[in-house]
Amino acid sequence: MDYSSLDYSTYSTTTSTNPISSLISLAICVISIIGLWKIFTKAGEKGWKAIIPIYSSYILFKISGKKFVGYLVATIILIIAYFVMMVGSVGMIAGGLSGSTEAAGGMAVVTGIASIVMLVCAIIVLVIQAKLCGALSRSFGHGGGFAAGLFFLSPIFYMILGFNQDQYLGPNGGGQQ
């Protein structure tokens, strides 16, 4: 098959080129930062720590009484597996275009393994995130329903937690259940 006649101009490598969705994403980020700033301040941390991406996650784990290392390791493995999968996909395409079925087949195996690693790491990250939301909820005297809100609608519940009258009870609720 002659691949030179295919039109790839309709395929986009970015998730969105729509300025409205970019503004919505920016608004969600700003709302999250404002909510986290207030949460950090309530917990006795400096509010500016909410602006620094990885450090803000560390502080969130710290005030929730959860360990950050497992989350960080799973996230790093997830990112590495993503890049391995992308390289494997490019290798499969290049192998297919060059007519080398052996190269394409080998890259398919690499891509498949990377996909499985990504799935496992993504599940681990989601479980850790759910536990973090539960601990953060307890740290401010809330229960499982509020934790579910933190998990599924984080920016909104960060604002609620940051601006309501609840007091910080300590990591994981200060030992209170």
BAMIVEX-392480 format. One line per field, with one value per residue: residue number from 0; chain; z, x negated, y negated of N, C-alpha, C in turn. Coordinates in steps of 0.02 Angstrom, whole numbers, plus 50000, padded with zeros to 5 digits. Example, Ala and Ser with C-alpha at 12.3 -4.5 7.8 and 13.67 -1.06 7.14 Angstrom:
pos	0:1
unit	A:A
n.pz	50390:50354
n.px	49340:49358
n.py	50284:50112
ca.pz	50390:50357
ca.px	49385:49316
ca.py	50225:50053
c.pz	50390:50394
c.px	49340:49355
c.py	50165:49998
***
This chain:
pos	0:1:2:3:4:5:6:7:8:9:10:11:12:13:14:15:16:17:18:19:20:21:22:23:24:25:26:27:28:29:30:31:32:33:34:35:36:37:38:39:40:41:42:43:44:45:46:47:48:49:50:51:52:53:54:55:56:57:58:59:60:61:62:63:64:65:66:67:68:69:70:71:72:73:74:75:76:77:78:79:80:81:82:83:84:85:86:87:88:89:90:91:92:93:94:95:96:97:98:99:100:101:102:103:104:105:106:107:108:109:110:111:112:113:114:115:116:117:118:119:120:121:122:123:124:125:126:127:128:129:130:131:132:133:134:135:136:137:138:139:140:141:142:143:144:145:146:147:148:149:150:151:152:153:154:155:156:157:158:159:160:161:162:163:164:165:166:167:168:169:170:171:172:173:174:175:176
unit	A:A:A:A:A:A:A:A:A:A:A:A:A:A:A:A:A:A:A:A:A:A:A:A:A:A:A:A:A:A:A:A:A:A:A:A:A:A:A:A:A:A:A:A:A:A:A:A:A:A:A:A:A:A:A:A:A:A:A:A:A:A:A:A:A:A:A:A:A:A:A:A:A:A:A:A:A:A:A:A:A:A:A:A:A:A:A:A:A:A:A:A:A:A:A:A:A:A:A:A:A:A:A:A:A:A:A:A:A:A:A:A:A:A:A:A:A:A:A:A:A:A:A:A:A:A:A:A:A:A:A:A:A:A:A:A:A:A:A:A:A:A:A:A:A:A:A:A:A:A:A:A:A:A:A:A:A:A:A:A:A:A:A:A:A:A:A:A:A:A:A:A:A:A:A:A:A
n.pz	50000:49962:50064:50052:50001:50099:50203:50336:50399:50469:50591:50758:50873:50992:51137:51134:51036:51053:51111:51211:51288:51337:51418:51512:51570:51626:51719:51804:51855:51923:52019:52091:52143:52224:52318:52374:52426:52530:52607:52642:52718:52826:52882:52936:52850:52728:52610:52478:52439:52371:52240:52178:52081:52108:52237:52303:52303:52386:52508:52527:52549:52666:52760:52766:52825:52756:52664:52543:52455:52390:52302:52222:52164:52092:52003:51931:51869:51792:51702:51637:51578:51492:51401:51349:51287:51190:51113:51070:50992:50890:50838:50790:50689:50606:50575:50508:50399:50336:50296:50374:50459:50569:50652:50679:50746:50859:50922:50948:51051:51152:51166:51209:51334:51401:51403:51491:51608:51625:51650:51771:51855:51847:51911:52039:52073:52074:52182:52287:52281:52315:52448:52499:52484:52575:52696:52698:52706:52833:52907:52920:52986:52916:52829:52733:52623:52593:52562:52444:52364:52361:52288:52162:52121:52140:52129:52165:52293:52359:52367:52448:52566:52595:52618:52710:52883:52952:53060:53056:53104:53120:53051:52962:53037:53165:53243:53280:53247
n.px	49958:49976:49924:49902:50004:50097:50192:50140:50172:50288:50275:50239:50110:50125:50230:50332:50379:50463:50504:50597:50608:50480:50482:50576:50505:50399:50471:50516:50394:50353:50456:50433:50304:50331:50420:50337:50237:50305:50338:50210:50167:50258:50212:50093:49986:49888:49977:49931:49872:49961:49952:49843:49820:49778:49733:49844:49927:49854:49865:50003:50017:49943:50017:50126:50083:50032:49920:49806:49716:49752:49852:49780:49683:49766:49825:49713:49672:49786:49778:49656:49691:49790:49714:49633:49731:49773:49656:49648:49764:49733:49624:49689:49768:49668:49600:49701:49722:49601:49604:49555:49599:49553:49491:49601:49682:49604:49603:49737:49754:49678:49752:49874:49838:49798:49921:49994:49919:49942:50081:50088:50012:50089:50206:50154:50116:50243:50304:50220:50247:50382:50374:50301:50395:50493:50420:50389:50517:50556:50462:50515:50631:50735:50831:50850:50933:50897:50765:50782:50831:50716:50635:50700:50741:50636:50586:50699:50731:50613:50622:50737:50690:50584:50644:50747:50804:50738:50616:50443:50401:50287:50166:50250:50366:50322:50314:50443:50596
n.py	50060:49889:49768:49634:49559:49537:49428:49342:49227:49204:49259:49228:49187:49128:49109:49018:48880:48782:48623:48597:48714:48714:48600:48643:48749:48677:48600:48702:48745:48628:48616:48734:48707:48595:48652:48752:48670:48605:48719:48765:48656:48661:48779:48743:48726:48637:48541:48519:48634:48710:48678:48737:48876:49025:49014:48963:49073:49156:49083:49091:49229:49234:49154:49233:49346:49453:49561:49503:49560:49684:49643:49553:49639:49728:49638:49592:49712:49733:49624:49654:49777:49732:49654:49757:49832:49741:49728:49859:49866:49775:49843:49959:49904:49850:49969:50037:49952:49964:50092:50192:50322:50391:50296:50214:50307:50337:50212:50203:50295:50232:50114:50169:50225:50108:50044:50125:50107:49970:49971:50044:49959:49842:49885:49908:49776:49715:49783:49743:49606:49605:49649:49542:49439:49482:49475:49337:49283:49332:49262:49139:49161:49224:49352:49505:49472:49340:49364:49437:49335:49253:49338:49354:49226:49130:48988:48910:48961:48934:48796:48785:48848:48763:48638:48655:48663:48762:48836:48879:49038:49109:49227:49353:49335:49317:49432:49455:49536
ca.pz	50000:49958:50119:50038:49981:50156:50228:50409:50423:50513:50656:50801:50927:51054:51160:51116:51010:51065:51164:51267:51333:51370:51472:51564:51604:51666:51775:51851:51890:51970:52074:52131:52180:52277:52369:52408:52464:52592:52646:52670:52770:52884:52911:52963:52798:52688:52554:52414:52423:52326:52171:52151:52067:52145:52308:52330:52316:52447:52566:52535:52582:52733:52805:52770:52862:52711:52636:52475:52415:52347:52249:52178:52126:52044:51952:51889:51828:51744:51652:51598:51537:51439:51350:51316:51242:51134:51071:51038:50939:50834:50809:50752:50629:50564:50551:50459:50339:50301:50274:50420:50506:50631:50694:50702:50794:50921:50953:50973:51117:51198:51178:51250:51403:51428:51415:51552:51663:51634:51681:51842:51891:51851:51964:52103:52085:52092:52250:52333:52279:52353:52519:52516:52492:52638:52751:52698:52731:52906:52937:52932:53021:52870:52820:52669:52570:52575:52529:52375:52330:52349:52236:52096:52105:52182:52134:52202:52363:52387:52385:52506:52623:52610:52638:52762:52950:52983:53085:53041:53164:53118:53000:52965:53088:53231:53280:53293:53194
ca.px	50000:49939:49944:49888:50065:50141:50194:50135:50183:50347:50257:50207:50071:50145:50296:50383:50356:50519:50486:50645:50589:50418:50502:50608:50450:50365:50515:50515:50329:50353:50501:50397:50250:50361:50445:50280:50204:50343:50331:50143:50165:50293:50172:50032:49935:49890:50022:49896:49851:50012:49936:49789:49856:49763:49727:49912:49951:49819:49896:50070:50007:49917:50070:50175:50053:50018:49852:49802:49668:49786:49886:49729:49654:49816:49833:49654:49676:49839:49752:49607:49727:49823:49664:49614:49786:49772:49600:49667:49813:49696:49585:49734:49787:49609:49588:49753:49711:49541:49616:49522:49649:49519:49483:49667:49705:49567:49628:49805:49745:49656:49810:49922:49812:49802:49992:50013:49886:49979:50145:50076:49991:50147:50250:50120:50122:50313:50315:50185:50284:50444:50354:50283:50458:50523:50381:50398:50584:50554:50419:50557:50691:50787:50833:50841:50967:50855:50706:50802:50833:50647:50607:50731:50749:50584:50583:50757:50726:50557:50649:50781:50648:50543:50682:50797:50781:50708:50549:50398:50396:50223:50163:50300:50416:50291:50327:50514:50632
ca.py	50000:49827:49726:49564:49524:49527:49360:49343:49159:49200:49287:49178:49216:49095:49130:48969:48816:48737:48576:48600:48768:48692:48555:48684:48784:48627:48584:48759:48742:48572:48634:48784:48674:48553:48697:48783:48617:48597:48781:48765:48605:48689:48833:48715:48723:48576:48548:48518:48702:48737:48659:48779:48938:49086:48996:48956:49142:49179:49049:49120:49293:49220:49132:49288:49400:49509:49564:49476:49598:49733:49604:49526:49694:49752:49587:49593:49772:49720:49579:49691:49826:49693:49639:49819:49850:49695:49747:49922:49851:49745:49898:50002:49868:49848:50036:50053:49913:49988:50160:50238:50349:50412:50236:50194:50356:50327:50151:50217:50327:50180:50071:50206:50228:50040:50030:50160:50071:49907:49987:50062:49898:49797:49911:49894:49704:49701:49809:49697:49543:49615:49650:49473:49400:49503:49447:49264:49272:49342:49211:49080:49182:49247:49424:49537:49435:49283:49393:49453:49271:49234:49381:49345:49154:49100:48914:48884:48980:48896:48730:48794:48862:48705:48578:48666:48648:48821:48829:48934:49080:49144:49279:49407:49320:49313:49493:49461:49570
c.pz	50000:50012:50106:50020:50040:50181:50304:50439:50471:50582:50697:50856:50993:51073:51140:51089:51019:51123:51223:51315:51369:51428:51529:51604:51650:51728:51827:51890:51942:52030:52120:52173:52236:52334:52409:52451:52532:52637:52680:52727:52833:52920:52938:52913:52763:52626:52487:52392:52376:52253:52138:52143:52110:52220:52340:52345:52379:52509:52579:52570:52655:52781:52813:52810:52821:52684:52562:52428:52367:52288:52198:52134:52073:51987:51904:51843:51774:51687:51607:51552:51480:51383:51313:51267:51181:51086:51035:50982:50878:50799:50767:50686:50580:50534:50498:50394:50299:50276:50319:50471:50571:50678:50721:50755:50861:50958:50980:51041:51169:51216:51221:51322:51436:51444:51480:51613:51677:51669:51755:51882:51898:51906:52033:52121:52106:52163:52301:52337:52320:52428:52542:52528:52557:52698:52755:52725:52807:52941:52952:52961:52977:52861:52748:52611:52546:52540:52457:52334:52313:52292:52167:52074:52146:52184:52175:52277:52397:52409:52446:52569:52644:52639:52691:52831:52986:53004:53065:53106:53169:53065:53013:53021:53158:53274:53297:53234:53191
c.px	49956:49965:49934:49951:50113:50136:50195:50152:50243:50332:50219:50168:50088:50215:50350:50350:50410:50502:50535:50626:50523:50434:50536:50555:50412:50406:50515:50449:50327:50397:50467:50342:50277:50385:50388:50243:50239:50338:50262:50138:50200:50252:50105:49974:49941:49933:49989:49875:49901:49996:49886:49815:49838:49759:49796:49942:49919:49851:49965:50065:49985:49974:50125:50148:50039:49947:49853:49761:49703:49820:49835:49699:49703:49826:49773:49654:49730:49815:49701:49641:49763:49773:49640:49668:49787:49715:49616:49717:49779:49655:49628:49753:49728:49594:49638:49743:49651:49549:49584:49572:49618:49511:49550:49694:49670:49590:49698:49802:49725:49714:49863:49901:49817:49875:50016:49982:49923:50045:50137:50057:50048:50195:50219:50127:50193:50329:50282:50222:50348:50429:50335:50346:50493:50487:50388:50467:50586:50513:50458:50625:50748:50781:50824:50875:50926:50791:50722:50806:50763:50617:50634:50736:50699:50585:50640:50750:50665:50581:50694:50740:50607:50582:50736:50765:50747:50636:50508:50387:50328:50224:50213:50351:50388:50304:50400:50548:50703
c.py	49938:49779:49651:49525:49511:49456:49363:49274:49154:49228:49236:49213:49182:49117:49082:48907:48763:48689:48578:48656:48752:48646:48593:48721:48737:48609:48640:48759:48687:48587:48685:48752:48632:48597:48729:48732:48608:48659:48781:48714:48629:48741:48808:48714:48656:48588:48552:48588:48737:48724:48707:48851:48999:49072:48988:49024:49169:49148:49077:49188:49283:49201:49185:49346:49462:49504:49545:49520:49646:49699:49579:49581:49719:49702:49585:49653:49764:49676:49615:49740:49791:49678:49701:49840:49805:49713:49812:49911:49821:49798:49944:49968:49866:49917:50056:50015:49938:50059:50212:50263:50372:50353:50214:50242:50349:50265:50160:50250:50275:50134:50105:50210:50160:50021:50063:50127:50006:49919:50002:49999:49848:49820:49897:49820:49686:49725:49763:49631:49548:49616:49580:49431:49418:49473:49371:49246:49279:49289:49147:49099:49206:49323:49446:49501:49375:49307:49410:49388:49246:49274:49363:49271:49113:49023:48884:48900:48950:48827:48735:48804:48801:48647:48591:48654:48706:48806:48890:48973:49115:49197:49335:49397:49317:49374:49503:49496:49546
***
